[in-house]
């Protein structure tokens, strides 16, 4: 598990010196499980391809994910709110076709 504060730092490249922060990864993929916990976070210089997304998400079957960029979430609380919004993805019955 990755706590929201750590995910916030990684998304915003705060793990890098300020002088080189803008050269850090511009895309993050946040994977959330049914318990609304961040189980993985992938960082990419460019928008991840479908194959890259599948590789990361396949390790966490039944999880939801969303993209994030540096600066999108101004606070840890804003990121936590986005993680809670993933609950909607788990309410959908993806197996039943719409009629």
Protein Blocks (a to p, Z undefined) as FASTA:
>chain_A
ZZfklmmmmmnopmbcfklmmmmcfbdcddddfkopafbdcddfbdcdfklmmmmmmmmg
hiacddddehkambfklmmmmmmmmmmmmmpcfkbccZZ
